[in-house]
Amino acid sequence: MENRVAVTVFSCVPLSDMTTMGRIGGRALEIKRRSISWIKAARGDFDAFPEPARVEALRALAVAAEGRMADNVKPLKGFGGGVMEIVLRQRGDAFRVVYAVQIGDDLWVVHAFHKKSKHGIGTPKHEIDLVHDRLKRLKEMLR
């Protein structure tokens, strides 16, 4: 378990400020996408996920970057609004990606972890504490 959290930012631009044009019912539709930025430690943990879980999470992040919410996303309890958890299941294992939508202009991925709850279905306290610490440091850094 980490006692101190250093926030190192890794910005990922593939889904950045792009505008997608499409048509719905004969009308032009413009979708503005937010940039997706990563805390470096979260990206490193995410890269260790199995590929199918990474693909599913990236799809959910792309949906969030367009201002919508994927079916496998829920608000993370204890954070009020704006902090979301992507729920991933892969061959009997559970993985989570936590992102924040109310920090600056970007969508920020602050944590990714292999869920190994020792007490029922709840998220382990040390994972929640780590999200709190990273969000606090990220907000300070972006001031």
N, C-alpha and C positions, 0 to 999 in steps of 0.2 A: 504494500500500500504506500502511496506517495504521501509524504508529509507536506511538501511544498510543491506548488504548481507553477512552473514557468510557462508562460504563454508565448509560443513562437508561432507566428502566422505564416501559413502557406496558402497562397491564393491560387485558386484553380479557375481558369477562365473559359473552358470549353462551352459553358452555358451562359457566359456573361452577356451583359447588356445587348443581347441580340433581339431583334424584332422579327417575329414570324408573321407572315401574311397568309391568310387562308380565306375561305369562303364558307359561310353558313347561310343557307336559305337565299342564295344569290347576293348576299351582302358581304362586303369586304370586312375581314376581322383582323385586327392587329393585336398581337399578344406581346407584351413587354416582359422580358425575362430578367430577373435579378441575377447578379453575380453570385456564385457559390464560392465562399472562402472557407478555408480549413485551418484549425489550430493544428500545428505540425504533428503533435503527439496523437491527435485523433486520426489524422491521415495515415500515420504509421500503423496504428492499430487496425484501421479499416483495411489496409492493404494485406493484412494477414488473414482476413476473412476468406472463406471458400469463394471461388469465382461466382457461382450462382447467387450467393448472398450479396456480393458486391454489385452485381448487375441489377438485382432487385432494388437495392438501396439507391443506386444511381438513378433508376427510373423514378423512384419516389422523390428524390431530390430535384429532378427535372420538373416534375409536376409542381412541387413547392415553389420552384423558381418562377413558375408561371402564375403564382398566386392561388393555386388550388391545393387540395389535400388528397393524397393517395389513400386507397382503402386500408393500407397497412400502417397508417400513421395515427397516433393519438397524442393528446396533450400529456406532458410528463407531470405527474402529480407533485404538488408542493412548489410549483414555480409560477403559478398564476398563468396568464395567457402568454403566448408567444414562444414557449419552449416546447418543442415537439419531439416525439420518440418514434422512430421507424422500427417496427417489430418485424424481425426476420426469423424464419424457421428453416433450418437446413439439416436434413437427415437426423432428426432427433435433437439437434442442438439449437439453442436460441442465441441470436445476436441482436444488438441494438445499436442504432445510430441516433445521437441526440443533436438537434439543430435548433438555432434560435432565429426567429424572423423579425424581431423588434430591436435589433442592434444595428444602427446605421442603415446604409442602403443595401447591404449585402445580406444574403442568407448565410449564417455562420454555422459550420459543423464544429461542435465543441467536444464531442466525445463519441467513441465507438468502442464497443466491448462485447466479448463473448459472455453471455449471461450464465452464471453458475450459482444461482440462488441456493442458499443453504436452508432457507426457511420459507417454504411454500413458493408462491408465484411472484412475490414482491421483488423489486429491484434492491440489491444489496446496498446498505447504507453507505459504504465507502464509495460506491459508484455515484450515488446522489451527491455526496459531499464533494467529490471531484468535479462534477458538473457545476455545483455552486461556486467552487473556487475558480474554475476556468472562466465562467461567465463574469465573475467579479473582476478578474484581472483583464479580461478582454474589454469590458466597459471602461476600465481605467485607462487602458492603452489607447482606446479610440477617442478619448476626450480631446 
